[in-house]
Amino acid sequence: MAKKAAGKTAAKPKPKAAAKPFGKPAGGTAAKPATKAAGPAAKTAAAPSASKGPVEGQRAPAFRLPRDGGSTVTLADFAGRKLAIFFYPRADTPGCTREAIDFSRLKDDFAACNTAVLGVSADLPAKQAAFRDKHGLTVPLGSDVTQTMLKRYGVWGEKMLYGKTFEGIIRTTVLIGADGRVARLWRNVKVEGHAEEVLAAARALSD
């Protein structure tokens, strides 16, 4: 009889309490979702992107451009010499002015190692001439208003400034060897000390 009574009076197991929703704090206020930290992908999205251009070792694309002063400049004009082409976004803006002055200042040093220098932007030839005269520039300035050469060299693409995207020149320098092949490429150039770095590369490059 004792065993039967015990069976009747045995307590039934209590049901488990329903689990609280994940992430809900003890106070009852729903937790706000954690903000995802901006990683490398976020930085890459804002970086300039250009169309594909030549890579080191490939033959440099030919070009013919009007230049300051009214004449033209072509790749063939520099046959047998090395050529440093610096592509700059816009004439007579602070960074572009500093870069053009630096390359002009070192023009004789480039010439001493059989290297010519050419600046190229999408500005009109008349604006290039005014830019040259205003700052006493001594290197030729090519004008590619159609962006044909700029796209061939992979320096025309999407840029971002103050949160707005637009197309333009991505500051780039190309060093072409005396054999007509691309020897060095600098993309997204920082102006400070850049001309000196290109000169050092030209000096190290055999004729």
N, C-alpha and C positions, 0 to 999 in steps of 0.2 A: 504493500500500500504506500509505503514511503517513497518508493521509486516512482509510482504513478503520479503522486502528488507533486513530486519535484518536476515531473515532465510538464504538468499543467501550469505550474507557477513560474517556469523558466522565462526570464525576460527575453523578449524578442530583440534582435539587434537593431539599434537605431539607424535610420537611413543617413548616409553621409550628406553633409551640407553641400549645397551647390557651390561649385568653385566660383570665386569672384572673377570677373573679366580681367584678362591679362592687361597690366599697365594701369589699372584703376587704383589710385592712391587710397589710403585708409580713410581719408577725409571725405571720400565720395565724389570728388571732382575729377572729371575725366582728365587723364594725363594728355598733354599736348604732344603730338608726334615730334620726335627729335629732328632738328634741322640737319640736313645732310651737308657735311662740310664740303666745300669746293675743293676738288682734287685736281690732278694734272689735266684731266679731260676738259675741265672748265677753262683752264688757261689756254689750252690748245685751241679751243673754239674761237678765242679772241685773237689768235695769232694770224698774221697775214698769210694768205694762201695764193700762190701764183700758178699759172699754167706751166706745164712741164717744159723745161728748156734743156739746153745741152748739159751733159755731165763732163767731168774732167776726163780728158783723153779723147773726146770727140772733136771732130772738126768744127770750128766756129762758124755759125751761119753767116753767109754773105749779107751785105747791106749797102745801101746807097741813101744818104740822107742830105737834105739841105742843112746848111750850118750858118752860124753867125758870120756876117760879112757878105752873104749872098751866094757863095759858091757851094760845092757839094763835098761830102766826105764819104769814102767807101772803104771797105775792109782791104781791098786790093792796094790802096794807097800806102799801106803799112807792110807790104810784102817784104820779107827778109828781116823784119824787126819784131820784137815783142810789143804787145799792145795791152795797156791797162785801160779798160772802159769802166768808168764809174757812172752808174745810172742813178739819177737823183730825182726826187718827186716834183720839185717846182723851183724855178729860178727865183733868186732874190728872197728866199725864205731863210731863216737863221741857220738851220742845220745844213742846208744845201750850199749856202754862201760860205760857211766855214769849210766844208769839204772841198769846194772848188778852189778856194784860196790856198788850202793846204796842198792840193795837187799842183797848182800853179807854182807855189813856192819851191816845190821839189822837182819841177820840170827838168832842170839841168842835171839833177842827180839821176833821174830816170834815163835821160838821154845818154849819160855816161855809161849805162849798162845796156845800151841798144834797145831802149824801151820808149815807145811813144805813149802819150796819154790822151784820152778822149772822154769828154763828158757828154751824156745823152739824157734828154728829158723830152716830155711831150709839149714843151713850150714852143710858140711860134719863133721862127728865125729872128724876127725883129726884137722879140723879148730877150732872146739869147744874146743878141748884140748889145742891148742895153745893159744886161746883166754883166757882160764882159767889160764894158766901158766903165760902169759904175764902180767895179771892184778891181779893175786892173788885171783881169784874168789873162793868162798867157796860153792856156790850153784850148784847143778847138772844142766847140760845143755843137753837137748834132741835135737836130730837131725832128722828132718822130710824132707828128700830130695824128697820124693814122694808127699808131700803136703796132704797126706791122713788125718792125724789128724788135720792139719791146716784148711782144708775145713770142717771137721766135727764140728770144733769149730767156724767156720764162720769168720776166720781171714785172709783167702787168697782171694784177690780180686783185682779189678782194682784200680790203683793209678795214680797220675799225678805229674810229676816233670819237671820243666822248660818247661812246655807246651807239654810234651810228656806223653802219657799214657802207662802203662805197668802193668803186674800182679806181685804181691808180697805180703808180709805180712803187714797187717795193724796193727800198734802197739796197742796191746790189753792186758788186764790183766783179768783173771778169778779167782774168789775166790770160792772154792768149800768147802762146809761144811763137817763136820765129817760124815754126813748122805749120802754123795756122790752126793748131789744136788748142783746146781749152786746157790750161795748165792748173789754174786755181779758180775757185769760186768763193765769194763771200756773200752771204745772203743776210738780210735784216741787219745791215751794217750799223754799227755805232760809230759816229764820226770821229770822236776823240782818238787820236793816234792811228787812225785807219790808214791814211796815206803813207805813213812811215812803215806800217806793216806790209802794205802792198809793195813798196820799194824794196824792202828786205827780201820778199819772195821773188821779185824780178831779178835782183842781184844773184840769188841762189839758182836761178833757172838758166841753164846753158843756152847759148844762141843756136 
